[in-house]
Amino acid sequence: MILGAGSVGPVGAGAIGNGRAMAILFAREGAQVACVDHRLEAAEETTAMIAAEGGQALALAADVTREEEIARVVAATLAAFGRIDILVNNVGGSVPGGPEELTPEAWHAQFHHNLHYVHLSTRAVLPVMVRQGGGAIVNLSSVAAHRNIGPDLMAYAASKAGVTALSRMIAVRYAAQGIRCNVVTPGLMHTPLVEARLAGQRTGGDVAAIVARRNAQPPMGRMGDAWDVAYAALYLASDEAKYVTGAEIVVDGGLTLKSP
Ligand SMILES: NC(=O)c1ccc[n+]([C@@H]2O[C@H](COP(=O)([O-])OP(=O)(O)OC[C@H]3O[C@@H](n4cnc5c(N)ncnc54)[C@H](O)[C@@H]3O)[C@@H](O)[C@H]2O)c1
C-alpha cells in the first residue's frame, strides 16, 4: 500500500513523482499495489500506467490525514488483496518559512501533512502485519531533516526529522514481530513538484531559475529523479533487505556531505 501514489504534476501529463515511481517499480517486481491518493484521478493515472505494463494495482481515494479514511483504505486493500506486506508513507511536502514567518496554523498544517498521518497509517497497518507475522514500512523523510538546504523550511525540517525518529522507534519495537521500518531520505529531486509548486514559491514562477539553482547544489551537479528514490524504497521494502531495519538511505548525490 502506497500513500501518495499519484503525483503532484497535472493529470494527463504522465508526470512521475516519487510515489508513482515506487508504485510502478513495486508492480514490476510482482507486488499488487494499492495506490492511495487524495486525488483519485492521480491514483487512477498510476494504476493505468501499471496495468499498461501488465501489473496489478488498485486506485483508492483518501485524505490520509483523516483516521477514518485510513481505516477505509486499509479495509479496502485487505478486501482486494487479502494482506498488506508493505506500507509506504510518501505523502509530504514543504511550506517555506522561518520561526517568525510561519504562523502557528502553518506549523501545525505541516506537521499534519508530513508526520501526523504517518502515525495514523502505521497504527492502522501494524496490527495487520503483526497478524501476518511480518511486513515492511518505508517512510519518506528529506535531507532538510539533517541540514539547511537553502530556503527556510523550519516546519518541514522538524516534521521530517520526526518521521525519521518515529521510524527508528517502530523499527526497534516491532523487530521481534518481523516488521521492519526504514527511511528513504531524498535530496533535491527533479519531480513534478519543482514545476508545480517550488518555482511559484521560490523564483516567482521562473522554472529555469529554480531548476538551475537546484542542479547547482549537489556535488553531482544535478538533481536526482523519482526513480532514484523509488529504487531505494524498493530495496528497503524487499526481502533482500531482511536484516535492515531502522536504517536510512540518503539519496542526494552527495548533497549532505558537501561543505556549504
Ligand atoms: N521532490 C523532492 O525533491 C523531495 C525531496 C525530499 C523529500 N521529498 C519527499 O518525497 C515525498 C514525495 O514527494 P514528491 O514531490 O515526489 O511528490 P509526489 O509526486 O510523490 O506526490 C505526493 C502525492 O501525495 C498526494 N497527497 C498530498 N496530500 C495528500 C493527502 N492528504 N492524502 C492523500 N494523498 C495526498 C498528492 O496528490 C501526490 O499525488 C514527500 O514526502 C516529500 O516530502 C521530496
The ligand as an SDF file (V2000), in Angstrom:
LIG
                    3D

 44 48  0  0  0  0  0  0  0  0999 V2000
   10.7040   16.1100   -4.6750 N   0  0  0  0  0  0  0  0  0  0  0  0
   11.7420   16.3290   -3.8850 C   0  0  0  0  0  0  0  0  0  0  0  0
   12.7280   16.9960   -4.2340 O   0  0  0  0  0  0  0  0  0  0  0  0
   11.7290   15.7510   -2.4850 C   0  0  0  0  0  0  0  0  0  0  0  0
   12.8620   15.9450   -1.6840 C   0  0  0  0  0  0  0  0  0  0  0  0
   12.8670   15.4240   -0.4060 C   0  0  0  0  0  0  0  0  0  0  0  0
   11.7670   14.7060    0.0590 C   0  0  0  0  0  0  0  0  0  0  0  0
   10.6840   14.5340   -0.7320 N   0  0  0  0  0  0  0  0  0  0  0  0
    9.5440   13.7980   -0.1880 C   0  0  0  0  0  0  0  0  0  0  0  0
    9.1160   12.7850   -1.0730 O   0  0  0  0  0  0  0  0  0  0  0  0
    7.7180   12.5910   -0.9450 C   0  0  0  0  0  0  0  0  0  0  0  0
    7.0500   12.6630   -2.2860 C   0  0  0  0  0  0  0  0  0  0  0  0
    7.3320   13.9080   -2.9020 O   0  0  0  0  0  0  0  0  0  0  0  0
    7.0750   14.1950   -4.4500 P   0  0  0  0  0  0  0  0  0  0  0  0
    7.4870   15.5860   -4.6610 O   0  0  0  0  0  0  0  0  0  0  0  0
    7.6990   13.1720   -5.3100 O   0  0  0  0  0  0  0  0  0  0  0  0
    5.5420   14.1010   -4.5360 O   0  0  0  0  0  0  0  0  0  0  0  0
    4.6700   13.0010   -5.2910 P   0  0  0  0  0  0  0  0  0  0  0  0
    4.6070   13.3490   -6.7380 O   0  0  0  0  0  0  0  0  0  0  0  0
    5.1140   11.6390   -4.8930 O   0  0  0  0  0  0  0  0  0  0  0  0
    3.2640   13.3050   -4.6990 O   0  0  0  0  0  0  0  0  0  0  0  0
    2.7650   13.0930   -3.4320 C   0  0  0  0  0  0  0  0  0  0  0  0
    1.3220   12.6400   -3.6300 C   0  0  0  0  0  0  0  0  0  0  0  0
    0.6470   12.7810   -2.3720 O   0  0  0  0  0  0  0  0  0  0  0  0
   -0.6790   13.1750   -2.6590 C   0  0  0  0  0  0  0  0  0  0  0  0
   -1.2410   13.7820   -1.4470 N   0  0  0  0  0  0  0  0  0  0  0  0
   -0.9910   15.0060   -0.9430 C   0  0  0  0  0  0  0  0  0  0  0  0
   -1.7070   15.1970    0.1940 N   0  0  0  0  0  0  0  0  0  0  0  0
   -2.4010   14.0470    0.4080 C   0  0  0  0  0  0  0  0  0  0  0  0
   -3.3140   13.6220    1.4060 C   0  0  0  0  0  0  0  0  0  0  0  0
   -3.6280   14.4060    2.4510 N   0  0  0  0  0  0  0  0  0  0  0  0
   -3.8470   12.3820    1.3280 N   0  0  0  0  0  0  0  0  0  0  0  0
   -3.5450   11.5670    0.2840 C   0  0  0  0  0  0  0  0  0  0  0  0
   -2.6850   11.9180   -0.7030 N   0  0  0  0  0  0  0  0  0  0  0  0
   -2.1250   13.1450   -0.6400 C   0  0  0  0  0  0  0  0  0  0  0  0
   -0.5580   14.1350   -3.8300 C   0  0  0  0  0  0  0  0  0  0  0  0
   -1.7860   14.2470   -4.5440 O   0  0  0  0  0  0  0  0  0  0  0  0
    0.5280   13.4840   -4.6480 C   0  0  0  0  0  0  0  0  0  0  0  0
   -0.0080   12.5980   -5.6180 O   0  0  0  0  0  0  0  0  0  0  0  0
    7.2340   13.6580    0.0650 C   0  0  0  0  0  0  0  0  0  0  0  0
    7.1170   13.0800    1.3510 O   0  0  0  0  0  0  0  0  0  0  0  0
    8.3390   14.6860    0.0260 C   0  0  0  0  0  0  0  0  0  0  0  0
    8.4230   15.4380    1.2100 O   0  0  0  0  0  0  0  0  0  0  0  0
   10.6400   15.0530   -1.9920 C   0  0  0  0  0  0  0  0  0  0  0  0
  1  2  1  0
  2  3  2  0
  2  4  1  0
  4  5  1  0
  4 44  2  0
  5  6  2  0
  6  7  1  0
  7  8  2  0
  8  9  1  0
  8 44  1  0
  9 10  1  0
  9 42  1  0
 10 11  1  0
 11 12  1  0
 11 40  1  0
 12 13  1  0
 13 14  1  0
 14 15  2  0
 14 16  1  0
 14 17  1  0
 17 18  1  0
 18 19  2  0
 18 20  1  0
 18 21  1  0
 21 22  1  0
 22 23  1  0
 23 24  1  0
 23 38  1  0
 24 25  1  0
 25 26  1  0
 25 36  1  0
 26 27  1  0
 26 35  1  0
 27 28  2  0
 28 29  1  0
 29 30  1  0
 29 35  2  0
 30 31  1  0
 30 32  2  0
 32 33  1  0
 33 34  2  0
 34 35  1  0
 36 37  1  0
 36 38  1  0
 38 39  1  0
 40 41  1  0
 40 42  1  0
 42 43  1  0
M  CHG  2   8   1  16  -1
M  END
$$$$
